[in-house]
Amino acid sequence: MKKQGCEIEAIGINYTIYTHKRETPFSFFSRKQHHKCIKGVQELEKGDTNNNPKSIRHVLKDVNCRAKTGEILAIVGPSGAGKSTFLEVLAGKIEPQSGSIFVNQKPVDKARFKKISGYVTQKDTLFPLLTVEETLCFSAKLRLKLAPKELSSRVKCLIQELGLEHVAGARIGDDRIRGISGGERRRVSIGVELIHDPGVLILDEPTSGLDSTSALQIIDMLKTMAVTRDRTIILSIHQPCFRIMKLFNSILLLANGTILHHGTIEQLSLRLILLGLDLPFHVNILEFAIESIDIIQKQNHTLLPQSALMIKNSDDLVGAQARVGLFAFILTYLLSSTTEALPIFLQEREILMKETSCGSYRVSSYVIANSLVYLPFLLILALLFSTPLYWMCLQYMFGMCLASGEQVLKEEGYGGEESRRKNLLIMMN
Ligand SMILES: Nc1ncnc2c1ncn2[C@@H]1O[C@H](COP(=O)(O)OP(=O)(O)OP(=O)(O)O)[C@@H](O)[C@H]1O
């Protein structure tokens, strides 16, 4: 029976670390000077018990992402971008300073999440003297409360799923003891976390240290698991080859703890083109994006104040004019559509008075009957009113964004075509 899938959503994750700046013994003479320097930031950077000042480092800054059921979300970025830290936050290993994680639109319950998820670390931590089968059996015994027969059939199924039948009886090994290959060892590490059949699998660099064929085999296996068993897979990866990249459903590009892109690989290439970057032939888009991180970051910085300005522009004189225009349109429409009702009512009023006074029916019956007769017309009227209004408002918002964006870009000295491209990028954001 298929388990219910898990959609993971992270919103506004911020993770900060504090590192101590150690004072050297020779800093005694310059101590007075140093204390003067840090005095201004002391409220932010509180010293430790030895009065060593702390420095703040934002490892993750307002990171949002969504991983859907049956899909692979790959977290990419240069070394030190914050990939492992973000995975640790998702796996509940570390607590972010702010932000929330939701599983199927509900706030995550840590104890339950541990049961429905598996976290594979970057390093394989396995007993070198145990065989593949023994390792998985050991993990199964620790995590599952099943009869021995069921346990062994579960392990056999998993070995098959991992494609490890040919090495089931071989030792794991390590640097000193010769054992199975690096790729096979990675599969065993994944298997250890899969034994309880989790809905979510989080993997930190599952392909690190592997050749491209073994790396592709691992990602291919993960893709099959995601599709056939509705598992949500979130993994970090350094520089995947083209064939691996094609297996990812979405990409989260991180740099210095901030998101530069979250979406499909096709959207990433479109973004790069809109940024005016020429994608060289036969070049991996992800590799190119990582190489162009400085440019993407710069563009994002210039785009941010513009989007803030757009919102501001909707609040200025032009925005007020638009609102007055909208009010006038609504008023005119409502008045013109209701004025016809008045003469009809005046005509019927006398008959109504006569008939209600002689007790033929009550006023309430007249109101109900009248409403029922007019209801279909009122619905048509509402539709005629709301349809153009909806598109008018949408057009206005779109036009406003483009116009204000273009104005800012012109002020910054960008040309017409370039300005349009940038505006489209803002829309994508
Ligand atoms: N506990 C910590 N103490 C000091 N620095 C830390 C700590 N945790 C994270 N960092 C720093 O935060 C940054 C992000 O680290 P992280 O391991 O998440 O990067 P990464 O993208 O996974 O890198 P890599 O691809 O090289 O594994 C790094 O610069 C790291 O030095």
The ligand as an ORCA input file, in Angstrom:
! r2SCAN-3c Opt
* xyz 0 1
  N      29.134     25.637     13.745
  C      29.806     26.385     12.892
  N      30.929     27.023     13.256
  C      31.612     27.792     12.386
  N      31.243     27.991     11.110
  C      30.136     27.391     10.702
  C      29.347     26.554     11.552
  N      28.287     26.101     10.851
  C      28.413     26.628      9.611
  N      29.499     27.397      9.534
  C      29.947     28.172      8.364
  O      28.803     28.435      7.577
  C      29.102     28.334      6.194
  C      28.161     27.340      5.542
  O      28.541     26.030      5.936
  P      27.950     24.737      5.224
  O      28.670     23.544      5.754
  O      26.481     24.744      5.373
  O      28.351     25.010      3.713
  P      28.182     24.065      2.440
  O      27.534     24.850      1.394
  O      27.557     22.775      2.834
  O      29.701     23.809      2.051
  P      30.378     22.502      1.393
  O      29.781     22.381      0.033
  O      31.831     22.857      1.335
  O      30.089     21.337      2.274
  C      30.558     27.909      6.103
  O      31.319     29.030      5.781
  C      30.887     27.375      7.475
  O      32.204     27.625      7.778
*
